[in-house]
Amino acid sequence: MESRILGYVDGRLKESERLELEKHLAECSPCALRVNEFTAVSGLLDELPLIEPSPEFDTRVHARVAAEPAAKASWWAWTNFSPRIAFAASMLLLMALWLGYRSGTTIAPAIPNDDQAMMQDLPVLEDHDVLQNFEPLKDLPSPVQSDDDPDLQQPQRM
């Protein structure tokens, strides 16, 4: 109710609100005292003479406003937070991510032809270290040859 007291004193309340407040004021003496105080202050202010500004008042105010230095636009002013810029940047990021995941085609790195051939022979090159050292193979016993297999009787060469 206290927030409506000034509106009541100034006569700005609607009819229904005014009637409700008057009913309250009849029952609540602190609020009625507050209304009487505001009414007294308002009456005193109404008795004061109105002060008319001088004819040059507008001219002086306009001159002072014109004399104020204009705020310089900084080169960094575009970095101030703007909801439009943030929205545009986030949409651009989302579209880039969507296109990246949607494309599905992987781009193979450009490898020269010589390197591609070497990459195909890589399993052979990995076994090169094993084939280069035959020392452990010398300790193996010689294979048993059967008399009925003619292919095994001839020594094989590598």
C-alpha positions as CSV (number, residue, x, y, z in Angstrom):
1,M,0.0,0.0,0.0
2,E,2.9,2.4,0.7
3,S,3.9,2.4,-2.9
4,R,0.4,3.7,-3.9
5,I,0.4,6.7,-1.4
6,L,2.2,9.1,-3.7
7,G,-0.1,8.2,-6.6
8,Y,-3.1,8.8,-4.3
9,V,-1.8,12.2,-3.1
10,D,-1.1,13.3,-6.7
11,G,-4.4,12.0,-7.9
12,R,-2.9,9.4,-10.4
13,L,-4.7,6.3,-9.1
14,K,-7.5,4.6,-10.9
15,E,-10.9,4.8,-9.3
16,S,-10.8,1.1,-8.1
17,E,-7.3,1.6,-6.6
18,R,-8.3,4.9,-5.0
19,L,-11.3,3.3,-3.3
20,E,-9.2,0.4,-2.1
21,L,-6.6,2.8,-0.6
22,E,-9.2,5.0,1.1
23,K,-10.7,1.8,2.7
24,H,-7.2,0.9,3.9
25,L,-6.5,4.4,5.2
26,A,-9.7,4.3,7.3
27,E,-8.3,1.2,9.1
28,C,-4.6,2.0,9.2
29,S,-3.5,5.1,11.1
30,P,0.2,5.0,10.1
31,C,-0.7,5.0,6.4
32,A,-3.2,7.8,7.0
33,L,-0.5,9.8,8.8
34,R,1.9,9.3,5.9
35,V,-0.8,10.5,3.5
36,N,-1.4,13.7,5.6
37,E,2.4,14.4,5.6
38,F,2.7,14.0,1.9
39,T,-0.3,16.1,1.3
40,A,1.2,18.9,3.5
41,V,4.5,18.7,1.6
42,S,2.8,18.8,-1.7
43,G,0.7,21.9,-0.6
44,L,3.9,23.7,0.5
45,L,5.6,23.0,-2.9
46,D,2.5,24.2,-4.7
47,E,2.8,27.6,-2.8
48,L,6.3,28.2,-4.1
49,P,6.5,30.5,-7.2
50,L,7.5,29.0,-10.5
51,I,11.0,30.0,-11.7
52,E,11.0,30.8,-15.3
53,P,14.3,30.2,-17.1
54,S,16.0,33.2,-18.8
55,P,15.4,33.7,-22.6
56,E,19.1,32.8,-23.3
57,F,18.9,29.6,-21.3
58,D,18.3,27.3,-24.4
59,T,21.0,29.1,-26.3
60,R,23.6,28.6,-23.5
61,V,22.7,24.9,-23.1
62,H,23.0,24.3,-26.8
63,A,26.4,26.1,-26.9
64,R,27.7,24.1,-24.0
65,V,26.6,20.8,-25.6
66,A,28.3,21.8,-28.8
67,A,31.5,22.8,-27.0
68,E,31.8,19.3,-25.4
69,P,34.4,17.2,-27.2
70,A,33.0,14.5,-29.3
71,A,33.9,11.0,-28.3
72,K,36.4,9.6,-30.8
73,A,35.6,6.3,-32.3
74,S,38.4,3.9,-31.4
75,W,39.8,1.5,-33.9
76,W,39.0,-1.2,-31.3
77,A,35.4,-0.2,-31.0
78,W,34.3,-3.0,-33.3
79,T,35.4,-5.5,-30.7
80,N,32.7,-4.5,-28.2
81,F,30.3,-7.3,-27.6
82,S,27.4,-7.3,-30.0
83,P,24.8,-10.0,-30.0
84,R,24.6,-9.9,-33.8
85,I,28.3,-10.5,-34.2
86,A,28.3,-13.3,-31.7
87,F,25.3,-15.0,-33.4
88,A,26.9,-14.6,-36.8
89,A,30.2,-16.1,-35.6
90,S,28.5,-19.0,-33.9
91,M,26.4,-19.8,-37.0
92,L,29.5,-19.6,-39.2
93,L,31.3,-22.0,-36.8
94,L,28.4,-24.4,-36.8
95,M,28.1,-24.4,-40.6
96,A,31.9,-25.1,-40.9
97,L,31.7,-28.0,-38.5
98,W,28.6,-29.4,-40.2
99,L,30.2,-29.2,-43.7
100,G,33.4,-30.8,-42.3
101,Y,31.5,-33.8,-40.8
102,R,29.1,-34.1,-43.7
103,S,31.7,-34.3,-46.5
104,G,32.9,-37.7,-45.3
105,T,35.6,-37.8,-48.0
106,T,39.1,-37.8,-46.7
107,I,41.7,-36.0,-48.5
108,A,44.8,-38.2,-48.9
109,P,48.1,-36.3,-48.5
110,A,50.0,-35.7,-51.6
111,I,52.8,-38.3,-51.7
112,P,55.2,-38.4,-54.6
113,N,55.1,-41.6,-56.7
114,D,58.5,-42.8,-55.5
115,D,57.4,-42.5,-51.9
116,Q,54.2,-44.3,-52.7
117,A,56.1,-47.3,-54.1
118,M,58.3,-47.3,-51.0
119,M,55.2,-47.2,-48.8
120,Q,53.8,-50.3,-50.7
121,D,57.0,-52.2,-50.1
122,L,57.2,-51.2,-46.4
123,P,56.4,-54.7,-45.1
124,V,59.3,-56.1,-47.1
125,L,61.6,-53.4,-45.8
126,E,60.5,-54.1,-42.2
127,D,61.7,-57.7,-42.6
128,H,65.0,-56.6,-44.1
129,D,66.7,-56.6,-40.8
130,V,65.7,-60.2,-40.2
131,L,66.9,-61.3,-43.6
132,Q,70.2,-59.4,-43.4
133,N,71.5,-61.4,-40.5
134,F,71.8,-65.1,-41.2
135,E,74.0,-66.0,-38.3
136,P,71.3,-67.7,-36.2
137,L,70.3,-69.8,-39.2
138,K,73.8,-71.4,-39.4
139,D,73.3,-73.1,-36.1
140,L,70.2,-75.0,-37.3
141,P,70.6,-78.7,-38.2
142,S,70.5,-79.7,-41.8
143,P,67.1,-80.8,-43.0
144,V,66.4,-84.5,-43.4
145,Q,66.0,-85.5,-47.0
146,S,63.8,-88.4,-48.2
147,D,64.8,-90.6,-51.0
148,D,61.5,-90.5,-52.8
149,D,61.3,-86.7,-53.2
150,P,63.5,-85.6,-56.1
151,D,62.9,-81.9,-55.6
152,L,64.5,-81.8,-52.2
153,Q,67.7,-83.6,-53.3
154,Q,68.8,-80.7,-55.4
155,P,70.2,-77.8,-53.4
156,Q,68.2,-74.6,-53.7
157,R,69.9,-71.2,-54.2
158,M,68.6,-67.9,-53.2
